[in-house]
Amino acid sequence: MSVPADRTARHSERTAESNGAEDQQPTARPSRPARALIRISVSWLIVALLFWAWYLGAIAFVSPFLYPFLWLGLVGLPIWFWRRPLGVRLRAWRLPGFLKFMLLGYTMVLIEEVLAALVNHLSEGFSWPLFLQRIEQFWALNLFTFTGFFVGWYLLARFIGFSRVEMFYLGGGFGLYSEHVIILLPQGQLLQFVLFAPLIIFTYGLILTPAMLSLGEAGRLRLSWLLRYALAFLIPFLCSLPPVLLLQSLRANFPDWFPPRKFVP
């Protein structure tokens, strides 16, 4: 049966509009295990934050412990609530994928390190010139330390592919190694691990989130979950070696470029 030309045109327009809308749809709802993981981890985070709030108010005011409240409250919550429109805009941003991924990652690091510099500098009192110097020092340090993290995750997402939930928590898990929190377990400091780990996981996961939201189609290389998850730690580690080795050399020769070791050993 033939279709009149005007009806054909209208049908084509509706199809194109539908396809465009599908391109901007948020990703499918996480699976039941993923939703369980989110609920458990958020509960864990809340317990840790409540403890540190109590510690700051009742035991001792240690300014670096303000960091997770500032970072998660000022940056994390807005990104979470507006993640869908943010993802649509970032995916529509016409820029080569790798460049966009790296720029978004570095932007989050620069924002995050302003807060890190602030809470560490408060332990010295407060001076605007010194605070601005601390910001520059923390920026210099962490642009090196996070470069391999972003390059590694771009390669993982481009060629293998991970869900957003996987990227968030695996990226956060890498932070446990980078920040040396994981060594608390073999040292028998289980309570310290429980109270610090969720802060690190959500910090690193949040740093990766805008870059993650900018990604289009995921990689299609099929691997077992065990190999995929092992590569999620191995690839960022290997990509981090050159910039971190360069950082160590620069820090040894130009210590004033970077934060004092009392802040970052």
N, C-alpha and C positions, 0 to 999 in steps of 0.2 A: 504494500500500500504506500503510495507517495505521500510526502508531507509538504504542505505549502512552504514556500521560501521564507515568508515572514516568521512562521512558527519555528522553522529550522534555525533562523538567526537568533530568536529569543532563547531557544533551547541551548544554543552554543554559548550565549552570554551567561545564562544561568550556570552552565557547567564550568565556565571559566571563573565565575565568582565563587562557586563552591570549591573549586580547586584552590583558589587563593585563600579562602577562609581556612581550608584544611592545613595549608602551609603555616598558618599562624596559630593553629590550635595548640594548647599546651600538651605536653607529653601525656601518655596514658597514665591513669592512676596507678600508683605503686602497688605491687603485689601484696598479698596478706603478710608474708614474712617481712617485706620491706616496711610496711606500716607498723608492724610489731617492733622492728628495730628502731624506728623513729620514736615511737612512744617510750620505749625503754631508755633510749639515749637522752631524750629530752627530760625525762624524769630524773635520770642520773645527773644531768646538768643542773637542774633546779636544786637538787639536794646539795650539790657542791657549792652553788652560788649562795644558798641559804647559810651554809656553814661559814663561808668566807665573809658574808655580811655580818654574821654574829661575831666572828673573830675580829673584824675591823672595829666593830662597835663596843665589844665587851672585853677583849683581851689586849690588843695592841693595834694601833693604826700604822700599817705598813703600806706606803703609797703604791708600790707596784701591784698590790692585790686589788687596787681599784680598776686595773686594766680590763679584766673580763666584763665588768659592769659597763664601762664606757664603750668598749668595742662591740659587745653583743647588743647593748641597748641603743646606742646611737647609729650603728651601721647594720648590725645583724637584723634587727626587727624590721626596719624599713625595707631592706632587700627581701626579706621573707614575705611581707605583706604585699609587695608590688612585684613579686618575682615573675608573674605571668606577663603583664604588660612590659616589664623590663626585658624579658626574654624575646618578646616579639620585636621590640625596637632594636635590640642588639643583633638579632639575626638579620634584620632588614638593613643594618648598617653596611653600606657598600665599601668594604675594605677586604683585602686578601685575608683568608682565614687565619693563617699563622700570625700575621702582624696584628690583627684584631685581638686574638687570644693573648698575645704577649702584652699588648698595650693595656688591656683590661686587667691582667694579672698585676702588672707593675703599678697601675693606678691604685689597686686595692692595697698593695704593699706601702705605697707612699702615704695613703690615708691612715693605714694601721700604725705605721711607725711614728706618725705625729703623736698619736695617743701613747705609744710605748715610750717615746722620748719624754712626754709630759709626766707620766707617772714615775718614771725613773728620776727625772730632774727634780721632782717635788721632794725627794729625799735629800737634796742639796739645798733646800730653800727654794726660792724662785727668783730668777733674774732673766729678763727678756733676752739680752745678748747671749747668755749661756744657754738658755732654752733653744734659741734659734740654732746655735752651734750643735746642740745635742740632736736636733731634728736632722741636720745635714749629716751628722755622723751615723745616726741610725739608718738614714736613707742609703748612705754609701755601703754600709754593712749588708743590709738586707736585699738590695738590688743584686748583689753577688749571690747571696745564699739562696734566693728564690728563683734565679734564672733557670737552673737545671730542673727544678720542680715544675715550672711552667712548660719548658721544652719537652720534658718527659711526658707530661700529661697530654700535651697536644699530640704527640706521636701515638700515645695509647688510644686516645679518643679517635684519631684520624684513621688508624689502621686496624685496631682491634674493636673498639667500641665498648662503652660501659654505660649503664643507666646513670641518671643523675644521682640517684641515691647511692649507687656504688662509688661514683666519683667523689661525692661529698665525704663519705665515711672512709674510703681508702686513702683519699688525700689527707683527711684528718689523722688517720692512722700513721701516715708517713711523718706527720708532725711529732708523734710520740718518740720516734727515733731522732728526728732533727733536734728536738729540744731536750733530749737525754732523759725524758720521763720514763721510758721503758726500762731503764736500768734500775729503777726503784724496785722492780719486782724481784730480780735475783738478789738484791740487797736486803730483801725481807721487809721492805717498807711498803706494805700493802695499803695501809691507810692513806699514806701520802699519795700513792698512785691513784687511789680511788678519788681523792679530792682534787688532784691536778689533771688527770687524764681527760675528763670531759671538756675542760676549758681549752685544752690544746686541740682536741679533735674538732671542736666547733670553730675555733679560731682558724685553723688551716682549711677546713671545709668552706668556711665563709670567704676566705681569701680567694679560693678557687671558683666560687660560685658565679660571678659575672662572666668570667671567661667560659665557664661551662655552659651558661645560658646562651652564649653567642654561637654555640656549635650548631651546625645543621645536621645532616645525615651522619649517623655513627658509622664507624668502620665495620666491616663485615667478616673479618677473619675469624673463623670458628676455632676456638680453643676450649679445652676443659676449664672448669671454674678454678681448679687448683693452679693451673699454669697462668691463667689470666690474672689471678690475685697475686701470684708470685711476681709476675712482670710489673704489676702496679707499684711494687716497691723497688724492684731491681732497676727498671728503666729510669725513674727519676733519680735514683742514687747514682747511676753511671753518668747521667747527664749533668749531675751536680758536681762531679769530681773536678773538671777543669776550672769552673769559676771559683769553687771553694779553695782549691790549691792556689789560684792566683790571689784570692783574698788573703790567705794566710801569709803569702809572701809580702803583699802590700802592707798588711797590718804589722808585720815585723819591722818593716823599713819606714813606714809612715804611720805610727800609732795615733797621731793626732787627727788623722782622717776619719777615725772610727771611734765608737763609744769606748770609754774606759773599761777595762776588764772587770772592774767591780760590778758593772752592769751586765756585760756579756763576756763570760770567761773565754 
